[in-house]
Amino acid sequence: MKRFSAILALGCLLLGSASAMAQSDNHPMVSKGLRYLNTPYVAHTLEIDPANEDLVVNCDEVDCTTFVEYVLAEAICPKMANGEISEGQFADNLIKIRYRNGEIKGYTSRLHYIAEWVNNGVKQGMIEDVAATNSRFTMKTNLSFMSSHPELYPQLANSPANVATMKQIEEALNGFEFHYVPQEQLPNGGLSWIKNGDIIAITTNIPGLDVAHMGIAMYVDNKLTLLHASSVEKKVVISTLSLAQMLKNNAKWTGIRVLRMKQ
């Protein structure tokens, strides 16, 4: 039996009725993501008990990554006869999305770096890397942030063993080449191969990191925008600026990876 650090209630999965915009786009990543509009942005919601790593489900407070995880976990759930989804299947999906090989084996088994999060999701058959077949531009991973800044993470600050394990994970991921769209190559109207509901991972020039933000692609008035949990607006929003303009406005954002839920 799985042990939870938060109670998964079915109401958590059905956050209000679908909006008119959700009804106008039947892609599950968009329609389910829109149900989270105005949900508060709260960081570190997974850090419930530094001594124990359990599956945490908190749909009432999200950050950019947990927002995408919850939406994806629900979107890939098959519907039951009554039109609802299984709580157990949702939880199982979330474990496969959030943990290496779908197994909870302590803090370092959580997929902290998006490079590994993507690799795991592709391996588990939940997502595909559509930039890999549509963009010729590539980057290589050079990860070190967590092991270099253990004081920022309670589970690392007091555990040299966890720091050593994270360093090993980083070294194993380093040098991996992935495809992305550079900031200067993304127009306001998006690209024909970027679709509503695609997962957007924003790459960064912050030393030791690969991705700084995540969200869901959504076209509004012929403009590619981002449905995301915003740390600036402190809630889930649809960006008023185009994704291209968002990238231009942030000196630390360099481009985007584009992933797609497998249906």
FITORTOR-527369 format. One record per residue (C-alpha): residue number from 1; residue in three letters; x, y, z. Coordinates in nm, 3 decimals. Each point is the difference from the previous one (the first is absolute). Layout:
(r NUM,"ALA",(X,Y,Z)),
...
***
This chain:
(r 1,"MET",(0.000,0.000,0.000)),
(r 2,"LYS",(0.131,0.342,-0.092)),
(r 3,"ARG",(0.036,0.259,0.277)),
(r 4,"PHE",(-0.103,0.360,-0.081)),
(r 5,"SER",(0.108,0.328,0.156)),
(r 6,"ALA",(-0.321,0.163,-0.121)),
(r 7,"ILE",(-0.349,-0.134,-0.050)),
(r 8,"LEU",(-0.095,-0.050,-0.363)),
(r 9,"ALA",(-0.368,0.086,-0.029)),
(r 10,"LEU",(-0.186,-0.028,-0.325)),
(r 11,"GLY",(-0.100,0.362,0.033)),
(r 12,"CYS",(0.369,0.080,-0.034)),
(r 13,"LEU",(-0.018,-0.133,-0.354)),
(r 14,"LEU",(-0.316,0.183,-0.094)),
(r 15,"LEU",(0.078,0.360,0.088)),
(r 16,"GLY",(-0.322,0.169,-0.101)),
(r 17,"SER",(-0.186,-0.024,-0.327)),
(r 18,"ALA",(0.188,0.039,-0.325)),
(r 19,"SER",(0.013,0.355,-0.126)),
(r 20,"ALA",(-0.124,0.107,-0.342)),
(r 21,"MET",(0.361,-0.004,-0.123)),
(r 22,"ALA",(0.048,-0.353,0.129)),
(r 23,"GLN",(-0.313,-0.112,-0.181)),
(r 24,"SER",(0.125,0.159,-0.321)),
(r 25,"ASP",(0.319,-0.207,0.003)),
(r 26,"ASN",(-0.038,-0.369,0.067)),
(r 27,"HIS",(0.371,-0.071,0.048)),
(r 28,"PRO",(0.009,-0.147,0.350)),
(r 29,"MET",(0.313,0.190,0.105)),
(r 30,"VAL",(-0.175,0.330,-0.074)),
(r 31,"SER",(-0.349,-0.083,0.123)),
(r 32,"LYS",(0.128,-0.151,0.324)),
(r 33,"GLY",(0.267,0.265,0.044)),
(r 34,"LEU",(-0.258,0.278,-0.024)),
(r 35,"ARG",(-0.179,-0.141,0.302)),
(r 36,"TYR",(0.299,0.112,0.206)),
(r 37,"LEU",(-0.031,0.367,-0.097)),
(r 38,"ASN",(0.055,0.224,0.305)),
(r 39,"THR",(0.129,-0.291,0.209)),
(r 40,"PRO",(0.262,0.155,0.233)),
(r 41,"TYR",(0.367,-0.030,-0.089)),
(r 42,"VAL",(0.186,-0.146,0.298)),
(r 43,"ALA",(0.357,-0.127,-0.013)),
(r 44,"HIS",(0.137,-0.305,0.180)),
(r 45,"THR",(-0.335,-0.176,0.048)),
(r 46,"LEU",(0.172,-0.338,-0.038)),
(r 47,"GLU",(0.232,0.062,0.296)),
(r 48,"ILE",(-0.239,-0.125,0.268)),
(r 49,"ASP",(0.236,-0.223,0.196)),
(r 50,"PRO",(0.375,0.036,-0.067)),
(r 51,"ALA",(0.059,-0.335,0.168)),
(r 52,"ASN",(-0.236,-0.198,-0.223)),
(r 53,"GLU",(-0.077,0.013,-0.371)),
(r 54,"ASP",(-0.368,-0.076,-0.063)),
(r 55,"LEU",(-0.234,0.079,-0.285)),
(r 56,"VAL",(-0.143,0.346,0.066)),
(r 57,"VAL",(-0.321,0.102,-0.177)),
(r 58,"ASN",(-0.103,0.362,0.054)),
(r 59,"CYS",(-0.216,0.132,-0.282)),
(r 60,"ASP",(-0.096,0.307,0.205)),
(r 61,"GLU",(0.351,0.149,-0.016)),
(r 62,"VAL",(0.237,-0.050,-0.292)),
(r 63,"ASP",(0.330,0.115,-0.142)),
(r 64,"CYS",(0.087,-0.008,-0.369)),
(r 65,"THR",(0.115,-0.362,0.004)),
(r 66,"THR",(-0.266,-0.152,0.226)),
(r 67,"PHE",(-0.268,0.178,-0.206)),
(r 68,"VAL",(0.121,-0.174,-0.316)),
(r 69,"GLU",(0.037,-0.330,0.184)),
(r 70,"TYR",(-0.355,0.003,0.138)),
(r 71,"VAL",(-0.149,0.095,-0.337)),
(r 72,"LEU",(0.198,-0.267,-0.184)),
(r 73,"ALA",(-0.081,-0.268,0.260)),
(r 74,"GLU",(-0.371,0.070,-0.039)),
(r 75,"ALA",(0.008,0.043,-0.379)),
(r 76,"ILE",(0.143,-0.347,-0.059)),
(r 77,"CYS",(-0.252,-0.167,0.232)),
(r 78,"PRO",(-0.266,-0.205,-0.181)),
(r 79,"LYS",(-0.357,0.097,0.087)),
(r 80,"MET",(-0.209,-0.242,0.205)),
(r 81,"ALA",(-0.358,-0.089,-0.094)),
(r 82,"ASN",(-0.136,0.293,0.203)),
(r 83,"GLY",(0.226,0.245,-0.186)),
(r 84,"GLU",(0.232,0.052,0.296)),
(r 85,"ILE",(0.358,-0.120,0.038)),
(r 86,"SER",(0.148,-0.241,0.250)),
(r 87,"GLU",(0.179,0.155,0.298)),
(r 88,"GLY",(0.232,-0.300,0.007)),
(r 89,"GLN",(0.088,0.036,-0.367)),
(r 90,"PHE",(0.062,0.373,0.048)),
(r 91,"ALA",(0.239,-0.073,0.286)),
(r 92,"ASP",(0.177,-0.274,-0.196)),
(r 93,"ASN",(0.041,0.237,-0.295)),
(r 94,"LEU",(0.140,0.270,0.225)),
(r 95,"ILE",(0.259,-0.238,0.145)),
(r 96,"LYS",(0.109,-0.098,-0.352)),
(r 97,"ILE",(0.027,0.366,-0.100)),
(r 98,"ARG",(0.178,0.125,0.311)),
(r 99,"TYR",(0.235,-0.284,0.095)),
(r 100,"ARG",(0.278,-0.182,-0.182)),
(r 101,"ASN",(-0.137,-0.319,-0.154)),
(r 102,"GLY",(-0.324,0.054,0.190)),
(r 103,"GLU",(0.151,-0.097,0.336)),
(r 104,"ILE",(0.018,0.206,0.319)),
(r 105,"LYS",(0.339,-0.072,0.154)),
(r 106,"GLY",(0.077,0.311,0.201)),
(r 107,"TYR",(0.053,0.364,-0.088)),
(r 108,"THR",(0.255,-0.064,-0.274)),
(r 109,"SER",(-0.243,-0.227,-0.188)),
(r 110,"ARG",(-0.215,0.305,-0.073)),
(r 111,"LEU",(0.070,0.146,-0.346)),
(r 112,"HIS",(0.135,0.339,0.101)),
(r 113,"TYR",(0.156,0.090,-0.335)),
(r 114,"ILE",(-0.235,0.040,-0.296)),
(r 115,"ALA",(0.255,-0.168,-0.229)),
(r 116,"GLU",(-0.052,-0.322,0.193)),
(r 117,"TRP",(-0.373,0.071,0.047)),
(r 118,"VAL",(-0.034,0.003,-0.380)),
(r 119,"ASN",(0.215,-0.309,-0.052)),
(r 120,"ASN",(-0.204,-0.189,0.257)),
(r 121,"GLY",(-0.332,0.112,-0.149)),
(r 122,"VAL",(0.107,-0.113,-0.346)),
(r 123,"LYS",(0.123,-0.332,0.140)),
(r 124,"GLN",(-0.331,-0.051,0.185)),
(r 125,"GLY",(-0.191,0.067,-0.323)),
(r 126,"MET",(-0.185,0.304,0.135)),
(r 127,"ILE",(0.156,0.279,-0.206)),
(r 128,"GLU",(0.198,0.051,-0.318)),
(r 129,"ASP",(0.268,0.256,-0.079)),
(r 130,"VAL",(-0.147,0.178,-0.303)),
(r 131,"ALA",(0.283,0.255,-0.018)),
(r 132,"ALA",(0.235,-0.291,-0.069)),
(r 133,"THR",(-0.164,-0.055,-0.339)),
(r 134,"ASN",(-0.086,0.362,-0.082)),
(r 135,"SER",(0.290,0.220,0.109)),
(r 136,"ARG",(0.360,-0.020,-0.118)),
(r 137,"PHE",(0.130,0.201,0.296)),
(r 138,"THR",(0.161,-0.191,0.285)),
(r 139,"MET",(0.145,0.055,0.347)),
(r 140,"LYS",(0.195,-0.225,0.233)),
(r 141,"THR",(-0.077,-0.048,0.367)),
(r 142,"ASN",(0.249,0.134,0.252)),
(r 143,"LEU",(-0.166,-0.062,0.335)),
(r 144,"SER",(0.145,0.078,0.342)),
(r 145,"PHE",(-0.239,0.241,0.172)),
(r 146,"MET",(-0.138,-0.227,0.273)),
(r 147,"SER",(0.329,-0.151,0.111)),
(r 148,"SER",(0.162,0.345,-0.017)),
(r 149,"HIS",(-0.273,0.164,0.209)),
(r 150,"PRO",(-0.101,-0.262,0.259)),
(r 151,"GLU",(-0.090,0.274,0.248)),
(r 152,"LEU",(-0.308,0.075,-0.212)),
(r 153,"TYR",(-0.145,-0.348,0.051)),
(r 154,"PRO",(-0.076,-0.135,0.352)),
(r 155,"GLN",(0.046,-0.359,-0.117)),
(r 156,"LEU",(0.349,0.085,-0.127)),
(r 157,"ALA",(0.113,0.253,0.260)),
(r 158,"ASN",(0.009,-0.264,0.273)),
(r 159,"SER",(0.095,-0.302,-0.208)),
(r 160,"PRO",(0.344,-0.031,-0.159)),
(r 161,"ALA",(-0.115,-0.336,-0.136)),
(r 162,"ASN",(-0.288,0.160,-0.190)),
(r 163,"VAL",(0.234,0.268,-0.135)),
(r 164,"ALA",(0.238,-0.268,-0.124)),
(r 165,"THR",(-0.287,-0.187,-0.165)),
(r 166,"MET",(-0.127,0.317,-0.167)),
(r 167,"LYS",(0.348,0.070,-0.133)),
(r 168,"GLN",(0.010,-0.349,-0.150)),
(r 169,"ILE",(-0.341,0.057,-0.162)),
(r 170,"GLU",(0.116,0.333,-0.144)),
(r 171,"GLU",(0.317,-0.152,-0.141)),
(r 172,"ALA",(-0.199,-0.283,-0.160)),
(r 173,"LEU",(-0.228,0.254,-0.170)),
(r 174,"ASN",(0.273,0.239,-0.113)),
(r 175,"GLY",(0.090,0.016,-0.366)),
(r 176,"PHE",(-0.346,-0.112,-0.110)),
(r 177,"GLU",(-0.100,0.183,-0.319)),
(r 178,"PHE",(-0.360,0.112,-0.038)),
(r 179,"HIS",(-0.187,0.202,-0.260)),
(r 180,"TYR",(-0.160,0.334,0.081)),
(r 181,"VAL",(-0.125,0.321,-0.160)),
(r 182,"PRO",(0.228,0.298,0.075)),
(r 183,"GLN",(-0.174,0.315,0.124)),
(r 184,"GLU",(0.079,0.190,-0.320)),
(r 185,"GLN",(-0.154,-0.276,-0.215)),
(r 186,"LEU",(-0.345,0.011,0.162)),
(r 187,"PRO",(-0.250,0.244,-0.156)),
(r 188,"ASN",(-0.299,0.144,0.187)),
(r 189,"GLY",(-0.232,-0.226,-0.197)),
(r 190,"GLY",(0.193,-0.310,0.097)),
(r 191,"LEU",(0.102,-0.271,-0.244)),
(r 192,"SER",(-0.225,-0.227,-0.203)),
(r 193,"TRP",(0.126,-0.312,0.176)),
(r 194,"ILE",(-0.059,0.136,0.353)),
(r 195,"LYS",(-0.355,-0.100,0.089)),
(r 196,"ASN",(-0.253,0.092,0.267)),
(r 197,"GLY",(0.072,-0.214,0.306)),
(r 198,"ASP",(0.370,-0.048,-0.064)),
(r 199,"ILE",(0.218,0.017,0.309)),
(r 200,"ILE",(0.243,0.291,-0.015)),
(r 201,"ALA",(0.325,-0.016,0.198)),
(r 202,"ILE",(0.188,0.331,-0.003)),
(r 203,"THR",(0.377,-0.042,-0.022)),
(r 204,"THR",(0.232,0.222,0.200)),
(r 205,"ASN",(0.354,0.135,0.018)),
(r 206,"ILE",(0.008,-0.028,0.379)),
(r 207,"PRO",(0.323,-0.194,0.070)),
(r 208,"GLY",(-0.067,-0.363,0.085)),
(r 209,"LEU",(-0.366,-0.004,-0.110)),
(r 210,"ASP",(-0.169,-0.107,-0.321)),
(r 211,"VAL",(-0.358,0.126,0.042)),
(r 212,"ALA",(-0.136,0.287,0.210)),
(r 213,"HIS",(-0.377,-0.014,-0.062)),
(r 214,"MET",(-0.277,-0.217,-0.144)),
(r 215,"GLY",(-0.351,0.041,-0.133)),
(r 216,"ILE",(-0.250,-0.107,-0.264)),
(r 217,"ALA",(-0.017,0.143,-0.352)),
(r 218,"MET",(-0.325,0.178,-0.082)),
(r 219,"TYR",(-0.085,0.209,-0.305)),
(r 220,"VAL",(-0.213,0.309,0.068)),
(r 221,"ASP",(-0.091,0.240,-0.283)),
(r 222,"ASN",(0.264,-0.156,-0.226)),
(r 223,"LYS",(0.267,0.056,0.265)),
(r 224,"LEU",(0.191,-0.278,0.176)),
(r 225,"THR",(-0.046,0.057,0.373)),
(r 226,"LEU",(0.079,-0.201,0.311)),
(r 227,"LEU",(-0.245,-0.152,0.246)),
(r 228,"HIS",(0.217,-0.022,0.309)),
(r 229,"ALA",(0.042,0.042,0.374)),
(r 230,"SER",(0.159,0.344,0.020)),
(r 231,"SER",(0.231,0.085,0.289)),
(r 232,"VAL",(-0.043,0.369,-0.090)),
(r 233,"GLU",(-0.382,0.002,-0.005)),
(r 234,"LYS",(-0.014,-0.259,0.279)),
(r 235,"LYS",(-0.261,-0.215,-0.172)),
(r 236,"VAL",(-0.076,-0.205,-0.310)),
(r 237,"VAL",(-0.059,0.233,-0.294)),
(r 238,"ILE",(-0.004,0.023,-0.378)),
(r 239,"SER",(0.279,0.236,-0.093)),
(r 240,"THR",(-0.116,0.329,-0.149)),
(r 241,"LEU",(0.331,0.029,-0.183)),
(r 242,"SER",(0.094,-0.244,-0.273)),
(r 243,"LEU",(0.244,-0.272,0.104)),
(r 244,"ALA",(0.252,0.158,-0.237)),
(r 245,"GLN",(-0.029,0.333,0.180)),
(r 246,"MET",(0.029,-0.169,0.339)),
(r 247,"LEU",(0.331,-0.148,-0.109)),
(r 248,"LYS",(0.127,0.332,-0.128)),
(r 249,"ASN",(-0.090,0.170,0.329)),
(r 250,"ASN",(0.202,-0.242,0.213)),
(r 251,"ALA",(0.377,0.008,-0.042)),
(r 252,"LYS",(0.034,-0.340,0.164)),
(r 253,"TRP",(-0.236,-0.180,-0.241)),
(r 254,"THR",(0.164,-0.125,-0.318)),
(r 255,"GLY",(-0.263,-0.203,-0.185)),
(r 256,"ILE",(-0.246,-0.287,0.033)),
(r 257,"ARG",(-0.017,-0.376,-0.005)),
(r 258,"VAL",(-0.330,-0.133,-0.136)),
(r 259,"LEU",(-0.148,-0.326,0.126)),
(r 260,"ARG",(-0.333,-0.161,-0.082)),
(r 261,"MET",(-0.229,-0.230,0.193)),
(r 262,"LYS",(-0.034,-0.335,-0.175)),
(r 263,"GLN",(-0.365,-0.085,-0.064)),
***
